[in-house]
Amino acid sequence: MPPAKKRPRTYDPKKTVAAVRAQFGAVREAAKALTPEQLAGPTHLGAWTVRELVVHIDMAVSAVVRHIDDAEPAKPELGLLDWPSATLPFAGALADVVPELAARAPEQLDELFARTTADFDDRLATADPHRTLATRLGAMDLSDFLVTRTIELVVHTDDLNRAAGIDIPIDRQALAACTRVLADALAAKAPGGATEVRIPPYAVVQCIEGPRHTRGTPPNVVETDPLTWVRLATGRTEWAAALDAAKIMASGERADLSAVLPVMG
């Protein structure tokens, strides 16, 4: 008899909104202190500069406002766990769009962040958390789309920290949501019960086809910290490099996840 399917995780819309606000606010405060030299510096995201990365972070949150203002589709087409893999085909187009947006953005980027913050607060004050949004990847439930904003914010806050040599704090609720979605997306991409992936304190999932354990310690175990997991799941860190740096504990013949990573582009 096949194992019963696990219920998808649910996310409290109020907590998600608070996490998005907190992480966006942390980036906004840090961006105010960036020097012109830092803003002109490179990132590991292709040809993007730090300024372009900061504008992209604003774009990730302002997208909520734009989509709420659009006409509402009849029903969602894209589930939360479909979203990470759905981003892959759009990476090239995004690489071209962001520099254009950065060129049109105000010289003082806090003007951009202030406007987005005010618009976000205004729209979320009255929006039904379960209305449908027409996003560029497909129609989504607003509450699900807000969870994807925690992923964008956590991933790109980490990108910004590494590029500019700064230390923006990452909101615990945002990191928890980001970690869990990317872990569940891995389990959906590589279904099975042969390997247990542990990302304490936020997530444990089983994946990879093969013998399923029912009790005791699983024969194949992968364990890592949340930030390393986020980097692995989004292609920021290669499996072999993280293993060499002792950022991953992997045991068992089915504990190599390199063939199923990344889960998001």
N, C-alpha and C positions, 0 to 999 in steps of 0.2 A: 504493500500500500504506500503510495507516494506521500511524503511529508506534507502536512498542511501548510498552505501559504501564509507567511507572516503578514499581518496587517501593515500597510504603509505607515510610516511615522506621521504624526500630525504636529503642526507648529502653531502656537498661539499667536494670532495676528498682532495683538497688542505688544507682546514681547518682541516680535520680529520688528515692528515699527520702531520700538525703543532701541533695539540693537542697531538698526540702520542709522537712526539719528545720532546715536553715540559714536559710531565709527566714522560717519561722515563728519561730525563735529571735530573729532580728533585729527582727521586729515586736514580739515580747514585750518585749525589752529597751527598745525605744523607748517602748512603751506605759506602762512603769513611770514614765517621766519626764514624761508628759503631765499638765498641771495641770488642775484642775477646769474652769477657763475654756476651756482648749483642748478638753477632752472635750465640753463643751457647745456648742462652735462648729459652724457649718454645714459641709456638704460640697457638692460639685456633684452629688451623687446624690439628687436629689429633696429630700425633707424630712429625710433622715437627718442625725443629728449625728455628730461624730467618734466619740463613744462607741459609737453604733450601728454605725458602720463597723468599729471595732475588734472588736466582738462578731461581726460578719459574717465577719471574717477568721478568728476562732476557729472559727466554724461551718463554714467551708470545710474545715478540717483535721479537726475532730471528726466530720464526715460519714464519713470513712474508717472510724473506729471503729464508728460506728452501723451502717454497711452490712456490715462484717465480722461483726458480732454477729448480723445478720439471717440468716434461712435462705437458702441458696445457690440461685439459679435454675438451671435446667437448662443454659442456654447464653446467651452474650451476644447482645443485640439491637442494641446501639449501638456503632459503631466510634469510634475516637478522632477522626476527621475529621468525624463526624456531630455530635459533641458541641457545638461552638461554635454552630451554627445551632439546635440543639435547646434551647439556653438561652433563646431569644427569647420563647417563649410564657409562661415562668415568671417573667419580670421583675416583673410586677405583683403576683403573689402574694408574692414575696420581699420586696417593698417593705413589705408589711403584716406579715409574719412577724418580720422582724428587730427592729423596735421592741418587739414583745412579748417577744422573747428578751432584749433589752437591759434591759428593765424587771425581768426576773427574775434577771438576772446579778448576781453578787456586786459590792458597791461597789468592792472592789479587784479589778480585772480580771485581775491576775496570778494570782489563785486559779483563775480559769477557764482561763488559759493553762497553768498548772502541771498541772492535771488532764488537759487535753487532751494535753499533751506526754507525760505518764506513760502514758496509755492508748494513744496512738499507738505509742510505743516498745514497749509490751507486746504489742499485737496484731501489729505488723509483725515482731516477733522470730520468730514461728512461722507466719505466714500464707503460704500458697502464693501467689506473685506472679501466678499465672495462674488463680486461682480467680475465679468470677463473683460480682459484687456486684449487689444489687437497688437501684440508685440511683433517685432520684426522676425522672430523665429516661429511664430504661430500664436493663435489665441490661447491665453492662459488665465487661470483664476488669479485675481489680484493677490490673494494671500500667498499663493505659490510664487508669483513673480517677486514679491517682496523678499521671500526667502532667497531667491537667486541674487538679490542685491547684497545680501550678507556675503555670498560667495565672491561676487565682484569686489566688494570692499575689502574683505580679508586678503584675497589674493593680491590685489593691487596696492594695498597698504604695505604688504611684505615686499612687493616689487619696489615701491618708493623708498622704503627703509634701506634696502640694499643699494639702490642706485644713488641716493643722495647721502648715504652714510649717516642716517638719522635713526631715531628710535621711537616711532609713533606707537603708542600702546594699542593692542588689539582687544576689543571688547569681548568679554568672555561669552556672552550670549551669541554674538556674531560668529565667533570661532566655533562654538558648539554646533550651530546650525550648519555652517560651512563644512565642517568635518563630517557630520552625519550624512548630509546629502551626498557628498562625494564618496563616502563609504558605501552607502546604499546604491549609488549608481554603479560602483564596481560590482556589487553583488548581482545587480540586474544585468550587467554586461557579460559577466562570467558566472552564470548560475551554477550552483552545486553546493556540496557540503563537505568537500575534502579538506579545505583550508580555512582556518579561522584567522581573521584579521582583527587585531586589537589595537585601538587607538585611545588609550586611557587619557582622560576620564570620560570621553564622550561617546565612543562607539565600539561595538563588536559586531562583525558580520561574518557570515560564512559564504564561501564562493568556490569556484573551480570544481569541475566534474571529477568524480572519483569516489572511493569508499567513504561513506558518511559515518562519523563517530556518533555514539549515542550517550556515552558517559565517560567521565574522567578527562584527562588531558588529551586534546586532539593530537593526532600524529603530525599534522602540518600546521605550524603557527607562525604568523607574522605579527610583530609588534613594533610600533613606532610612536613618536610623539605627534600631536596635532599639526604643528607647523611643517614638520618633515612630510607628513601625509599630504597636506595641501600642496606642497611643492611637487611631490611625486604624482599626485592625481592630475595636476595641471601641466605636467611636462617641464616644470622649472628645475627639477632635479632628476637625474638618471638613476635608475635602480642600482646599477653597479657602483656609482659614485657614493650614494647614500649608504650602501652596504660596506664599502671600503672605509667610510668615515665613521662606522659604528653607529649610524643613526637608525639602523634597522636591526632587529633581532629576527632571524628567519631560521626555522628548523623544520626538516622534513623534505621529502623528495618533491612535494608539490607546493613548496613555499616560495618559489621564484615567481614573482608577479610581473616580471618585465614584459612578458608577451601581452598582457592585458592593460598596461599603462601606456600613456595617460588615459584618463576617462573624460577629460575636458581639454580643449585646445586653448 
